[in-house]
Amino acid sequence: MLFLVAALLLMGIMLGTAAHLPVPVTLVAAAVIAGWLLVFFLRERRYHAEVTSR
């Protein structure tokens, strides 16, 4: 949960500064955040699948 809060905070900061950053930098930052959230989702999904299979 802490990772999700940190990701949302980082995304909020990046969206706030997106008007001041070049478009390629903003797109790279968005891709990094999206990747981080995808990894988090997959780890949580695998964890919950292991817990329910016990």
Secondary structure, 3 states (H helix, E strand, C coil): CHHHHHHHHHHHHHHHHHHHCCHHHHHHHHHHHHHHHHHHHHHHHHHHHHHHCC
